[in-house]
């Protein structure tokens, strides 16, 4: 590293103390962007409403101690693994704001799922009952499956999948079944006027939707009068429903089918339409920006609050049968990246899944959305974005700029390309405004010409990698490459290009890994010498029914090129590997230990040197263009990165820690990983004197290399 670059790197490193305390996790700092996934349910602590807990589908659970001004991630106290960040619900003790129980886990994930309790506001958590919840299931934005009893401070009710509803009388330490096993609950409601009466909404599921259960789940609305025996009231069940504020015998519910808003006076056996004129609740046309889809309802003593897509709100006074639609609200979003973008698809409320009224403050409302949480202090007249500290972006790729230590290129699921120019404190330069699509899977920067950047992403905003983009101004703007000569990359029936690599010294020489059968004119390695305008098949010596990955999700690069022209290709799906030394005309298959590769990288400062991770078999290095390999670490290894600016630096991520080498893998030291999201999909990258980690659900973090 030159003296100038080193000085710049140290200056960037000095920025770290500027990060506010709620974004610092041990030695790691959370990068500010905001949003990215579905925020789900929120719960105020009844004894201190400045304390709010908030759950999400892929980003874990968050806590605010200042009424939603700032948030902090709590799921670092849960076991490592993606499923621990899929949180379906939360219940807070009525008298103790530090005590809460969380419903944790993906539907069929392999991680430790179940009910977790904290007694110290999420700093530590204990598994109190293993069970299954649909934290990232299609019902994730529907009703509560974990509820507290405000009249009995230590009583909790939970509704996991398969096991059926449970009751705890010691706030989650022990649980007992309440009958009705073998269902897939999506909402649980307790009758405030009859302590033994409960309702449960179950969703129907085919056998192939839940592989660990031998028969389909039955859907419908169920009720119990004694907490033991259950009766099915109806086949059709509301998505969510609440009791009227003044008459507990009246239920207000939202349904998936028309009429979407109904009420019941017989405990849910039959449902009626309201007194509003026909057409008052418009039918949805599928546009999430428009009124017509209702998936969230809440009640206070004075009124019932209904929330619809497009941030449309309705109020029903307690005891009334006539709704009033509220005028369009004002939204205060500050300098948040989508704010003010007329073309943004995620307008406020476009995936609204939860609404609540703060206990004791009927004018204070909250709703969650697919990128944000909003709070209203004035009964819905204005809404303020509440997202400082909440990060929900899913990273596919990170790439350093070796000439600018403060710059980091980021490729993410759903929202696409972003760039940090301040050492990872924040992400800006939203790619969709500069010509690139979403779901940016792979990014490659030319070391000799760092303003030349390549990326693969979808052609048409889908979860596919079938379009090559090129930037020649450091990603200030992007151009769609023509890719002449490549096999069909059509959305239906076409192949995919999940890896792109540019030659470290030649900015117009670029390679892509095409999925499918490896044969001339079909799948394999394709080479371009004109920056991606045209390609020629470059896989002589390779074969196989399939080799390169088709699916966009998880796992790192499958192709790497060294400055001397040597190349290595690995298959995530089959575990096979090929090498082509410098000057060779054909690829040669090589053997690597272990069943599959996870990530591959060239050391661009050491010609002919490559690194590959083989999961439980560890990390392997080649110094002869990929022909032979030796193990340099036996630790379980996921994603890996080499430093394009500092010779000898290599890092990889295990499940809980980062291993760093400064001598090309000959020796390693541990960097403690206090990042809350710890999963195999996390990616790492170097930038100056910082190491970056892009997570599978909580955005990006960085730490000083000490």
C-alpha positions, 0 to 999 in steps of 0.5 A: 500500500502506498503512503498516500493510500495508507494515510487515507485508510487511517483517516477513514478508520478514524471515522469509527468513533463517530458512529452512535452507540446504538449502532456499535456492537463490540468492535463492529459498527452497523452501517446506516441505510435503513430497511430492506425486509419485512418488519412485522409486529411491535410491542410496547412495554406496558410499564414503560412505553418508551420501550418497544420491541419489534420483530422481523422476517429475516432481520431478527428482533429490535429494541427501542428505549426512546419511543422509536427514535433509535433501535438496537438489534438483539438477536446476537443473543440467539444461536447463530444461523439464519433461522434465529433472525426469523422472529414471528412474535414478541410479548412483554411482561406487563410490569417488567419492561426488561422481561420478554418472550420471543417466538423464533425461527423459520418454518423448517429451518435447522437452527434452534427454533422456539420460544426464548425468554429474556430478563435483561432486555435482550442482552441474553436469551434462554430457550424455554421451549423448542417448537416451530414458528413461521418467522419467514412464512407467507403468514408472517404478517398476519395475527399474533401467535404469542400474546400476554394476558394483561389481567394476569401478569405472568400468563402467556399464550403461544401458538406454534406450528403442529404442536398447537396452542400452549399456556404458561403461567410463569411468563414462559419458563414452563408451558403446557398444551391446550389441545388442537395439535396438528394445525398451522396457527396464524393468529391467536386471540383471547376473549377479554370478557371470558378468561377461558375463551380463545380463538385460533386462526389456522391456515390450510397447508398441502402436504408438500408445504411442510415436509416434516408433517405427514398430512396436510394442515386443516384451515379455519377458525377454531374456538375453545370455552375451557382452554382444552376442547376446541370447536371449528366455527367456520372454514373461512377465517379472518386474517386478523380480528379484534374485539370491539372496545365497548362491546366484547361480544362484537368482533371486527375482522379482515379477510383475504376475500371480499368482503374484506372487512366484516363483523361478527356478533356470535363469536365468529360463527358468522360474519356480516358487512358494515353499515357503510355504503356499497363500494366504501371499501374498494376492491383491490386491483393488485396494486400495493400502492392503492387502497383495497387490501387490508391485513392489519387491525387494532383496537383501543377502548375508544375505537377500532383501527383498520390499516390498508395497503398504500397507508390507507387508514379507517377508524370505527368508533367503539359500538359503531357499525360505520367506518370513517376513512381518514384523510391522506397523511403526511409522511416525514422520512427525512433523507432516507434513500427512497424518500422523494423518489416518485418511481419508488415501488415501496411507497409507505404502506405498500406491504403494511402488515401490522398496526397498533395503538400505544397503551394509554395513548390512543393518539399514538399509532404505529405501523410496520411495512416492508422497509420501515416502521412508522410512528404517528403522534396525532392519530394518523395525521402525520407519520414519522419514519422510525428506522434509525438502527434497523437494518434489514438488507440481504447482501449478495456481494461486497467489493473493495476499491483498492485505490479508495480505502473509503469506498465499498461496493455492495450488491443486495437482494431486492434493492440492488446496488449501493455504495459507501464512500465514508468507510462504511458508516452509511450507504448511498448512491442508490443504483436504481437511479443510475441504470442498474436493476435490483438483486445485484448478485456479483460485483468485480472491480478491476484492480488496474482501473478501479473505476471499471466495475462489473455486476450481474443482476436481473434483466427485469427486476426478478430474483435472477442473475441474467444481465451484465452491467458495466460502469466506467465511472466507479458506479456513478452510472451503469450500462447494460451490456449487450452480451452478444454470443451468450446462450439464452438468459431469458427469464423463462427457460434461460440460463444464469450468470451468478459470477462475473470476474474482470481481469485484474490488469485488463479492464475490458477482459471479463468472464462470466460463469453460465449455468447449465450443461457445459458444452460449446455454445452452452454452459461454462466459462465465457470470455469477453475482450470488449467489456461485455459487449460480446462473448465467446465460449472459453471452457475447453476441457470442461464437461458436465451435465451442470456445473455453475449455479443457477440459483441466485441465493447464497454462496460466493463466487465460482470463478476467479482470474489471476493477474498472470491469466491463470483461472480456477472454476468451482461448482457449488452444486457438484463440488467439482473444480477445474484449473487453467494455468497461465498460458494453457489452452484447456481446463484441467479437472482437479480434486479438492477435499470435501463435498462442496465449495462455498467461495473462491477468490484470487489473490490479485497481488500474488499471481497464480495464488487462489483460495477456496473454502470447502465448508467443514474441510476448511480453507485451501490455497493454490500457488500454481494456478490451481493445479495443486492445493494445500489446506491452510485452515481446518476451521469451518469456512463460508465466505472468503475475501483477499485484499486487493491493496495489501499483500498477504491479507485474507479473511473468511467467516465461520459461523461465529467468528472471522479468521484473518491472515496477514501472511497469505494464509500461513497463520491466522488470528481470530477477530471476534464477531459481535455482529448480531446476524451470524450465518453462512451467507455473510460476505466479507471484504477489505477496505483500507484498514477496515474489514467489512461484513455484509450480512444475510439480513442486517445490512453491513458492518465494519471493524478496524483491523487491529 
